[in-house]
Amino acid sequence: MTRSAEHTLLTIGELSRETGASVRSIRHYDEHGLLTSVRASNGYRVFPHAAISQVRQIQRMIATGFSLADILAFPDCMRLIEGAVACPETTALQRERLVSIERQIADLERRRARLLKTLNEGVVPPLD
C-alpha cells in the first residue's frame, strides 16, 4: 500500500472518534466480517471512509435488538448504508425479532406484577 493510499484511510482510533463506537467494538465488528479493513505498512488496521456509515448502521441495528450474526445475514442494502430503509429481504427477521421482544416484555410484566404483589401482601404468590 502506498503512503497516499494509507493517508486516505482511517485508523481504528479515528473511526472510533467519528462513530462513538469503542475500538474494541470496531475490532469485534471487523472480526465478524461486518467491516472491511486492511493492514497498513505499520501493521495497524485501517478502514475506508465508508466504514463510518457502516459502524453507525451496525450500532442502530444492535440497538434494535439484532445480534452480529443477524446483521451479517442482512443484505448489503441494510448493512452498508447508514439510515437505510428496511429491505424486503429482512422483513421476516424483523417481525421475528419484534415477536421475541414482545414476549420478553410480557414476561417482565408478569414478573413485575408478582413482585408488586409480594411487596404489597408480604407473601410470594403461587405460580399461575
Phi and psi in radians as a Rosetta constraint file:
Dihedral C 1 N 2 CA 2 C 2 CIRCULARHARMONIC -1.420 0.35
Dihedral N 2 CA 2 C 2 N 3 CIRCULARHARMONIC 2.833 0.35
Dihedral C 2 N 3 CA 3 C 3 CIRCULARHARMONIC -1.073 0.35
Dihedral N 3 CA 3 C 3 N 4 CIRCULARHARMONIC -0.686 0.35
Dihedral C 3 N 4 CA 4 C 4 CIRCULARHARMONIC -1.185 0.35
Dihedral N 4 CA 4 C 4 N 5 CIRCULARHARMONIC -0.623 0.35
Dihedral C 4 N 5 CA 5 C 5 CIRCULARHARMONIC -1.175 0.35
Dihedral N 5 CA 5 C 5 N 6 CIRCULARHARMONIC -0.689 0.35
Dihedral C 5 N 6 CA 6 C 6 CIRCULARHARMONIC -1.115 0.35
Dihedral N 6 CA 6 C 6 N 7 CIRCULARHARMONIC -0.638 0.35
Dihedral C 6 N 7 CA 7 C 7 CIRCULARHARMONIC -1.165 0.35
Dihedral N 7 CA 7 C 7 N 8 CIRCULARHARMONIC -0.473 0.35
Dihedral C 7 N 8 CA 8 C 8 CIRCULARHARMONIC -1.469 0.35
Dihedral N 8 CA 8 C 8 N 9 CIRCULARHARMONIC -0.120 0.35
Dihedral C 8 N 9 CA 9 C 9 CIRCULARHARMONIC -1.689 0.35
Dihedral N 9 CA 9 C 9 N 10 CIRCULARHARMONIC 2.814 0.35
Dihedral C 9 N 10 CA 10 C 10 CIRCULARHARMONIC -1.761 0.35
Dihedral N 10 CA 10 C 10 N 11 CIRCULARHARMONIC 2.408 0.35
Dihedral C 10 N 11 CA 11 C 11 CIRCULARHARMONIC -1.301 0.35
Dihedral N 11 CA 11 C 11 N 12 CIRCULARHARMONIC 2.914 0.35
Dihedral C 11 N 12 CA 12 C 12 CIRCULARHARMONIC -1.115 0.35
Dihedral N 12 CA 12 C 12 N 13 CIRCULARHARMONIC -0.609 0.35
Dihedral C 12 N 13 CA 13 C 13 CIRCULARHARMONIC -1.144 0.35
Dihedral N 13 CA 13 C 13 N 14 CIRCULARHARMONIC -0.735 0.35
Dihedral C 13 N 14 CA 14 C 14 CIRCULARHARMONIC -1.122 0.35
Dihedral N 14 CA 14 C 14 N 15 CIRCULARHARMONIC -0.735 0.35
Dihedral C 14 N 15 CA 15 C 15 CIRCULARHARMONIC -1.102 0.35
Dihedral N 15 CA 15 C 15 N 16 CIRCULARHARMONIC -0.694 0.35
Dihedral C 15 N 16 CA 16 C 16 CIRCULARHARMONIC -1.078 0.35
Dihedral N 16 CA 16 C 16 N 17 CIRCULARHARMONIC -0.810 0.35
Dihedral C 16 N 17 CA 17 C 17 CIRCULARHARMONIC -1.122 0.35
Dihedral N 17 CA 17 C 17 N 18 CIRCULARHARMONIC -0.679 0.35
Dihedral C 17 N 18 CA 18 C 18 CIRCULARHARMONIC -1.212 0.35
Dihedral N 18 CA 18 C 18 N 19 CIRCULARHARMONIC -0.544 0.35
Dihedral C 18 N 19 CA 19 C 19 CIRCULARHARMONIC -1.873 0.35
Dihedral N 19 CA 19 C 19 N 20 CIRCULARHARMONIC -0.345 0.35
Dihedral C 19 N 20 CA 20 C 20 CIRCULARHARMONIC 1.442 0.35
Dihedral N 20 CA 20 C 20 N 21 CIRCULARHARMONIC -0.033 0.35
Dihedral C 20 N 21 CA 21 C 21 CIRCULARHARMONIC -1.404 0.35
Dihedral N 21 CA 21 C 21 N 22 CIRCULARHARMONIC 2.556 0.35
Dihedral C 21 N 22 CA 22 C 22 CIRCULARHARMONIC -1.253 0.35
Dihedral N 22 CA 22 C 22 N 23 CIRCULARHARMONIC 2.727 0.35
Dihedral C 22 N 23 CA 23 C 23 CIRCULARHARMONIC -1.019 0.35
Dihedral N 23 CA 23 C 23 N 24 CIRCULARHARMONIC -0.703 0.35
Dihedral C 23 N 24 CA 24 C 24 CIRCULARHARMONIC -1.048 0.35
Dihedral N 24 CA 24 C 24 N 25 CIRCULARHARMONIC -0.775 0.35
Dihedral C 24 N 25 CA 25 C 25 CIRCULARHARMONIC -1.094 0.35
Dihedral N 25 CA 25 C 25 N 26 CIRCULARHARMONIC -0.757 0.35
Dihedral C 25 N 26 CA 26 C 26 CIRCULARHARMONIC -1.089 0.35
Dihedral N 26 CA 26 C 26 N 27 CIRCULARHARMONIC -0.751 0.35
Dihedral C 26 N 27 CA 27 C 27 CIRCULARHARMONIC -1.038 0.35
Dihedral N 27 CA 27 C 27 N 28 CIRCULARHARMONIC -0.742 0.35
Dihedral C 27 N 28 CA 28 C 28 CIRCULARHARMONIC -1.079 0.35
Dihedral N 28 CA 28 C 28 N 29 CIRCULARHARMONIC -0.808 0.35
Dihedral C 28 N 29 CA 29 C 29 CIRCULARHARMONIC -1.067 0.35
Dihedral N 29 CA 29 C 29 N 30 CIRCULARHARMONIC -0.739 0.35
Dihedral C 29 N 30 CA 30 C 30 CIRCULARHARMONIC -1.123 0.35
Dihedral N 30 CA 30 C 30 N 31 CIRCULARHARMONIC -0.780 0.35
Dihedral C 30 N 31 CA 31 C 31 CIRCULARHARMONIC -1.131 0.35
Dihedral N 31 CA 31 C 31 N 32 CIRCULARHARMONIC -0.475 0.35
Dihedral C 31 N 32 CA 32 C 32 CIRCULARHARMONIC -1.560 0.35
Dihedral N 32 CA 32 C 32 N 33 CIRCULARHARMONIC 0.078 0.35
Dihedral C 32 N 33 CA 33 C 33 CIRCULARHARMONIC 1.448 0.35
Dihedral N 33 CA 33 C 33 N 34 CIRCULARHARMONIC 0.233 0.35
Dihedral C 33 N 34 CA 34 C 34 CIRCULARHARMONIC -1.488 0.35
Dihedral N 34 CA 34 C 34 N 35 CIRCULARHARMONIC -0.306 0.35
Dihedral C 34 N 35 CA 35 C 35 CIRCULARHARMONIC -2.243 0.35
Dihedral N 35 CA 35 C 35 N 36 CIRCULARHARMONIC 2.835 0.35
Dihedral C 35 N 36 CA 36 C 36 CIRCULARHARMONIC -2.055 0.35
Dihedral N 36 CA 36 C 36 N 37 CIRCULARHARMONIC 2.136 0.35
Dihedral C 36 N 37 CA 37 C 37 CIRCULARHARMONIC -2.198 0.35
Dihedral N 37 CA 37 C 37 N 38 CIRCULARHARMONIC 2.822 0.35
Dihedral C 37 N 38 CA 38 C 38 CIRCULARHARMONIC -2.265 0.35
Dihedral N 38 CA 38 C 38 N 39 CIRCULARHARMONIC 2.903 0.35
Dihedral C 38 N 39 CA 39 C 39 CIRCULARHARMONIC -1.711 0.35
Dihedral N 39 CA 39 C 39 N 40 CIRCULARHARMONIC 2.254 0.35
Dihedral C 39 N 40 CA 40 C 40 CIRCULARHARMONIC -1.293 0.35
Dihedral N 40 CA 40 C 40 N 41 CIRCULARHARMONIC 3.004 0.35
Dihedral C 40 N 41 CA 41 C 41 CIRCULARHARMONIC -1.058 0.35
Dihedral N 41 CA 41 C 41 N 42 CIRCULARHARMONIC -0.418 0.35
Dihedral C 41 N 42 CA 42 C 42 CIRCULARHARMONIC -1.505 0.35
Dihedral N 42 CA 42 C 42 N 43 CIRCULARHARMONIC -0.002 0.35
Dihedral C 42 N 43 CA 43 C 43 CIRCULARHARMONIC 1.600 0.35
Dihedral N 43 CA 43 C 43 N 44 CIRCULARHARMONIC -0.126 0.35
Dihedral C 43 N 44 CA 44 C 44 CIRCULARHARMONIC -1.387 0.35
Dihedral N 44 CA 44 C 44 N 45 CIRCULARHARMONIC 2.655 0.35
Dihedral C 44 N 45 CA 45 C 45 CIRCULARHARMONIC -1.259 0.35
Dihedral N 45 CA 45 C 45 N 46 CIRCULARHARMONIC 2.435 0.35
Dihedral C 45 N 46 CA 46 C 46 CIRCULARHARMONIC -2.309 0.35
Dihedral N 46 CA 46 C 46 N 47 CIRCULARHARMONIC 2.654 0.35
Dihedral C 46 N 47 CA 47 C 47 CIRCULARHARMONIC -2.246 0.35
Dihedral N 47 CA 47 C 47 N 48 CIRCULARHARMONIC 2.589 0.35
Dihedral C 47 N 48 CA 48 C 48 CIRCULARHARMONIC -1.233 0.35
Dihedral N 48 CA 48 C 48 N 49 CIRCULARHARMONIC 2.792 0.35
Dihedral C 48 N 49 CA 49 C 49 CIRCULARHARMONIC -1.039 0.35
Dihedral N 49 CA 49 C 49 N 50 CIRCULARHARMONIC -0.483 0.35
Dihedral C 49 N 50 CA 50 C 50 CIRCULARHARMONIC -1.070 0.35
Dihedral N 50 CA 50 C 50 N 51 CIRCULARHARMONIC -0.358 0.35
Dihedral C 50 N 51 CA 51 C 51 CIRCULARHARMONIC -1.104 0.35
Dihedral N 51 CA 51 C 51 N 52 CIRCULARHARMONIC -0.443 0.35
Dihedral C 51 N 52 CA 52 C 52 CIRCULARHARMONIC -1.045 0.35
Dihedral N 52 CA 52 C 52 N 53 CIRCULARHARMONIC -0.890 0.35
Dihedral C 52 N 53 CA 53 C 53 CIRCULARHARMONIC -1.113 0.35
Dihedral N 53 CA 53 C 53 N 54 CIRCULARHARMONIC -0.689 0.35
Dihedral C 53 N 54 CA 54 C 54 CIRCULARHARMONIC -1.116 0.35
Dihedral N 54 CA 54 C 54 N 55 CIRCULARHARMONIC -0.778 0.35
Dihedral C 54 N 55 CA 55 C 55 CIRCULARHARMONIC -1.108 0.35
Dihedral N 55 CA 55 C 55 N 56 CIRCULARHARMONIC -0.753 0.35
Dihedral C 55 N 56 CA 56 C 56 CIRCULARHARMONIC -1.082 0.35
Dihedral N 56 CA 56 C 56 N 57 CIRCULARHARMONIC -0.704 0.35
Dihedral C 56 N 57 CA 57 C 57 CIRCULARHARMONIC -1.174 0.35
Dihedral N 57 CA 57 C 57 N 58 CIRCULARHARMONIC -0.728 0.35
Dihedral C 57 N 58 CA 58 C 58 CIRCULARHARMONIC -1.046 0.35
Dihedral N 58 CA 58 C 58 N 59 CIRCULARHARMONIC -0.779 0.35
Dihedral C 58 N 59 CA 59 C 59 CIRCULARHARMONIC -1.048 0.35
Dihedral N 59 CA 59 C 59 N 60 CIRCULARHARMONIC -0.714 0.35
Dihedral C 59 N 60 CA 60 C 60 CIRCULARHARMONIC -1.093 0.35
Dihedral N 60 CA 60 C 60 N 61 CIRCULARHARMONIC -0.765 0.35
Dihedral C 60 N 61 CA 61 C 61 CIRCULARHARMONIC -1.206 0.35
Dihedral N 61 CA 61 C 61 N 62 CIRCULARHARMONIC -0.651 0.35
Dihedral C 61 N 62 CA 62 C 62 CIRCULARHARMONIC -1.096 0.35
Dihedral N 62 CA 62 C 62 N 63 CIRCULARHARMONIC -0.735 0.35
Dihedral C 62 N 63 CA 63 C 63 CIRCULARHARMONIC -1.126 0.35
Dihedral N 63 CA 63 C 63 N 64 CIRCULARHARMONIC -0.366 0.35
Dihedral C 63 N 64 CA 64 C 64 CIRCULARHARMONIC -1.505 0.35
Dihedral N 64 CA 64 C 64 N 65 CIRCULARHARMONIC -0.144 0.35
Dihedral C 64 N 65 CA 65 C 65 CIRCULARHARMONIC 1.886 0.35
Dihedral N 65 CA 65 C 65 N 66 CIRCULARHARMONIC 0.132 0.35
Dihedral C 65 N 66 CA 66 C 66 CIRCULARHARMONIC -1.545 0.35
Dihedral N 66 CA 66 C 66 N 67 CIRCULARHARMONIC 2.537 0.35
Dihedral C 66 N 67 CA 67 C 67 CIRCULARHARMONIC -1.473 0.35
Dihedral N 67 CA 67 C 67 N 68 CIRCULARHARMONIC 2.937 0.35
Dihedral C 67 N 68 CA 68 C 68 CIRCULARHARMONIC -1.087 0.35
Dihedral N 68 CA 68 C 68 N 69 CIRCULARHARMONIC -0.636 0.35
Dihedral C 68 N 69 CA 69 C 69 CIRCULARHARMONIC -1.110 0.35
Dihedral N 69 CA 69 C 69 N 70 CIRCULARHARMONIC -0.729 0.35
Dihedral C 69 N 70 CA 70 C 70 CIRCULARHARMONIC -1.049 0.35
Dihedral N 70 CA 70 C 70 N 71 CIRCULARHARMONIC -0.836 0.35
Dihedral C 70 N 71 CA 71 C 71 CIRCULARHARMONIC -1.103 0.35
Dihedral N 71 CA 71 C 71 N 72 CIRCULARHARMONIC -0.698 0.35
Dihedral C 71 N 72 CA 72 C 72 CIRCULARHARMONIC -1.078 0.35
Dihedral N 72 CA 72 C 72 N 73 CIRCULARHARMONIC -0.557 0.35
Dihedral C 72 N 73 CA 73 C 73 CIRCULARHARMONIC -1.367 0.35
Dihedral N 73 CA 73 C 73 N 74 CIRCULARHARMONIC -0.271 0.35
Dihedral C 73 N 74 CA 74 C 74 CIRCULARHARMONIC -1.161 0.35
Dihedral N 74 CA 74 C 74 N 75 CIRCULARHARMONIC 2.595 0.35
Dihedral C 74 N 75 CA 75 C 75 CIRCULARHARMONIC -1.200 0.35
Dihedral N 75 CA 75 C 75 N 76 CIRCULARHARMONIC 2.808 0.35
Dihedral C 75 N 76 CA 76 C 76 CIRCULARHARMONIC -0.940 0.35
Dihedral N 76 CA 76 C 76 N 77 CIRCULARHARMONIC -0.552 0.35
Dihedral C 76 N 77 CA 77 C 77 CIRCULARHARMONIC -1.066 0.35
Dihedral N 77 CA 77 C 77 N 78 CIRCULARHARMONIC -0.401 0.35
Dihedral C 77 N 78 CA 78 C 78 CIRCULARHARMONIC -1.689 0.35
Dihedral N 78 CA 78 C 78 N 79 CIRCULARHARMONIC -0.621 0.35
Dihedral C 78 N 79 CA 79 C 79 CIRCULARHARMONIC -1.474 0.35
Dihedral N 79 CA 79 C 79 N 80 CIRCULARHARMONIC -0.531 0.35
Dihedral C 79 N 80 CA 80 C 80 CIRCULARHARMONIC -1.747 0.35
Dihedral N 80 CA 80 C 80 N 81 CIRCULARHARMONIC -0.162 0.35
Dihedral C 80 N 81 CA 81 C 81 CIRCULARHARMONIC -2.080 0.35
Dihedral N 81 CA 81 C 81 N 82 CIRCULARHARMONIC 2.053 0.35
Dihedral C 81 N 82 CA 82 C 82 CIRCULARHARMONIC -1.092 0.35
Dihedral N 82 CA 82 C 82 N 83 CIRCULARHARMONIC 2.265 0.35
Dihedral C 82 N 83 CA 83 C 83 CIRCULARHARMONIC 1.278 0.35
Dihedral N 83 CA 83 C 83 N 84 CIRCULARHARMONIC 0.294 0.35
Dihedral C 83 N 84 CA 84 C 84 CIRCULARHARMONIC -1.044 0.35
Dihedral N 84 CA 84 C 84 N 85 CIRCULARHARMONIC 2.531 0.35
Dihedral C 84 N 85 CA 85 C 85 CIRCULARHARMONIC -1.309 0.35
Dihedral N 85 CA 85 C 85 N 86 CIRCULARHARMONIC 2.775 0.35
Dihedral C 85 N 86 CA 86 C 86 CIRCULARHARMONIC -1.111 0.35
Dihedral N 86 CA 86 C 86 N 87 CIRCULARHARMONIC 2.338 0.35
Dihedral C 86 N 87 CA 87 C 87 CIRCULARHARMONIC -1.460 0.35
Dihedral N 87 CA 87 C 87 N 88 CIRCULARHARMONIC 2.564 0.35
Dihedral C 87 N 88 CA 88 C 88 CIRCULARHARMONIC -0.970 0.35
Dihedral N 88 CA 88 C 88 N 89 CIRCULARHARMONIC -0.518 0.35
Dihedral C 88 N 89 CA 89 C 89 CIRCULARHARMONIC -1.181 0.35
Dihedral N 89 CA 89 C 89 N 90 CIRCULARHARMONIC -0.278 0.35
Dihedral C 89 N 90 CA 90 C 90 CIRCULARHARMONIC -1.799 0.35
Dihedral N 90 CA 90 C 90 N 91 CIRCULARHARMONIC -0.091 0.35
Dihedral C 90 N 91 CA 91 C 91 CIRCULARHARMONIC -1.011 0.35
Dihedral N 91 CA 91 C 91 N 92 CIRCULARHARMONIC -0.791 0.35
Dihedral C 91 N 92 CA 92 C 92 CIRCULARHARMONIC -1.075 0.35
Dihedral N 92 CA 92 C 92 N 93 CIRCULARHARMONIC -0.782 0.35
Dihedral C 92 N 93 CA 93 C 93 CIRCULARHARMONIC -1.141 0.35
Dihedral N 93 CA 93 C 93 N 94 CIRCULARHARMONIC -0.660 0.35
Dihedral C 93 N 94 CA 94 C 94 CIRCULARHARMONIC -1.147 0.35
Dihedral N 94 CA 94 C 94 N 95 CIRCULARHARMONIC -0.697 0.35
Dihedral C 94 N 95 CA 95 C 95 CIRCULARHARMONIC -1.133 0.35
Dihedral N 95 CA 95 C 95 N 96 CIRCULARHARMONIC -0.719 0.35
Dihedral C 95 N 96 CA 96 C 96 CIRCULARHARMONIC -1.059 0.35
Dihedral N 96 CA 96 C 96 N 97 CIRCULARHARMONIC -0.746 0.35
Dihedral C 96 N 97 CA 97 C 97 CIRCULARHARMONIC -1.111 0.35
Dihedral N 97 CA 97 C 97 N 98 CIRCULARHARMONIC -0.699 0.35
Dihedral C 97 N 98 CA 98 C 98 CIRCULARHARMONIC -1.093 0.35
Dihedral N 98 CA 98 C 98 N 99 CIRCULARHARMONIC -0.763 0.35
Dihedral C 98 N 99 CA 99 C 99 CIRCULARHARMONIC -1.062 0.35
Dihedral N 99 CA 99 C 99 N 100 CIRCULARHARMONIC -0.752 0.35
Dihedral C 99 N 100 CA 100 C 100 CIRCULARHARMONIC -1.084 0.35
Dihedral N 100 CA 100 C 100 N 101 CIRCULARHARMONIC -0.770 0.35
Dihedral C 100 N 101 CA 101 C 101 CIRCULARHARMONIC -1.129 0.35
Dihedral N 101 CA 101 C 101 N 102 CIRCULARHARMONIC -0.732 0.35
Dihedral C 101 N 102 CA 102 C 102 CIRCULARHARMONIC -1.118 0.35
Dihedral N 102 CA 102 C 102 N 103 CIRCULARHARMONIC -0.640 0.35
Dihedral C 102 N 103 CA 103 C 103 CIRCULARHARMONIC -1.108 0.35
Dihedral N 103 CA 103 C 103 N 104 CIRCULARHARMONIC -0.754 0.35
Dihedral C 103 N 104 CA 104 C 104 CIRCULARHARMONIC -1.103 0.35
Dihedral N 104 CA 104 C 104 N 105 CIRCULARHARMONIC -0.716 0.35
Dihedral C 104 N 105 CA 105 C 105 CIRCULARHARMONIC -1.100 0.35
Dihedral N 105 CA 105 C 105 N 106 CIRCULARHARMONIC -0.793 0.35
Dihedral C 105 N 106 CA 106 C 106 CIRCULARHARMONIC -1.059 0.35
Dihedral N 106 CA 106 C 106 N 107 CIRCULARHARMONIC -0.723 0.35
Dihedral C 106 N 107 CA 107 C 107 CIRCULARHARMONIC -1.115 0.35
Dihedral N 107 CA 107 C 107 N 108 CIRCULARHARMONIC -0.778 0.35
Dihedral C 107 N 108 CA 108 C 108 CIRCULARHARMONIC -1.107 0.35
Dihedral N 108 CA 108 C 108 N 109 CIRCULARHARMONIC -0.657 0.35
Dihedral C 108 N 109 CA 109 C 109 CIRCULARHARMONIC -1.136 0.35
Dihedral N 109 CA 109 C 109 N 110 CIRCULARHARMONIC -0.673 0.35
Dihedral C 109 N 110 CA 110 C 110 CIRCULARHARMONIC -1.114 0.35
Dihedral N 110 CA 110 C 110 N 111 CIRCULARHARMONIC -0.769 0.35
Dihedral C 110 N 111 CA 111 C 111 CIRCULARHARMONIC -1.114 0.35
Dihedral N 111 CA 111 C 111 N 112 CIRCULARHARMONIC -0.721 0.35
Dihedral C 111 N 112 CA 112 C 112 CIRCULARHARMONIC -1.066 0.35
Dihedral N 112 CA 112 C 112 N 113 CIRCULARHARMONIC -0.801 0.35
Dihedral C 112 N 113 CA 113 C 113 CIRCULARHARMONIC -1.070 0.35
Dihedral N 113 CA 113 C 113 N 114 CIRCULARHARMONIC -0.730 0.35
Dihedral C 113 N 114 CA 114 C 114 CIRCULARHARMONIC -1.121 0.35
Dihedral N 114 CA 114 C 114 N 115 CIRCULARHARMONIC -0.736 0.35
Dihedral C 114 N 115 CA 115 C 115 CIRCULARHARMONIC -1.165 0.35
Dihedral N 115 CA 115 C 115 N 116 CIRCULARHARMONIC -0.735 0.35
Dihedral C 115 N 116 CA 116 C 116 CIRCULARHARMONIC -1.065 0.35
Dihedral N 116 CA 116 C 116 N 117 CIRCULARHARMONIC -0.733 0.35
Dihedral C 116 N 117 CA 117 C 117 CIRCULARHARMONIC -1.109 0.35
Dihedral N 117 CA 117 C 117 N 118 CIRCULARHARMONIC -0.726 0.35
Dihedral C 117 N 118 CA 118 C 118 CIRCULARHARMONIC -1.063 0.35
Dihedral N 118 CA 118 C 118 N 119 CIRCULARHARMONIC -0.800 0.35
Dihedral C 118 N 119 CA 119 C 119 CIRCULARHARMONIC -1.124 0.35
Dihedral N 119 CA 119 C 119 N 120 CIRCULARHARMONIC -0.714 0.35
Dihedral C 119 N 120 CA 120 C 120 CIRCULARHARMONIC -1.287 0.35
Dihedral N 120 CA 120 C 120 N 121 CIRCULARHARMONIC -0.628 0.35
Dihedral C 120 N 121 CA 121 C 121 CIRCULARHARMONIC -1.790 0.35
Dihedral N 121 CA 121 C 121 N 122 CIRCULARHARMONIC -0.241 0.35
Dihedral C 121 N 122 CA 122 C 122 CIRCULARHARMONIC 1.334 0.35
Dihedral N 122 CA 122 C 122 N 123 CIRCULARHARMONIC 0.139 0.35
Dihedral C 122 N 123 CA 123 C 123 CIRCULARHARMONIC -2.362 0.35
Dihedral N 123 CA 123 C 123 N 124 CIRCULARHARMONIC 2.433 0.35
Dihedral C 123 N 124 CA 124 C 124 CIRCULARHARMONIC -1.259 0.35
Dihedral N 124 CA 124 C 124 N 125 CIRCULARHARMONIC 2.103 0.35
Dihedral C 124 N 125 CA 125 C 125 CIRCULARHARMONIC -1.237 0.35
Dihedral N 125 CA 125 C 125 N 126 CIRCULARHARMONIC 2.685 0.35
Dihedral C 125 N 126 CA 126 C 126 CIRCULARHARMONIC -1.144 0.35
Dihedral N 126 CA 126 C 126 N 127 CIRCULARHARMONIC 2.745 0.35
Dihedral C 126 N 127 CA 127 C 127 CIRCULARHARMONIC -1.165 0.35
Dihedral N 127 CA 127 C 127 N 128 CIRCULARHARMONIC 2.529 0.35
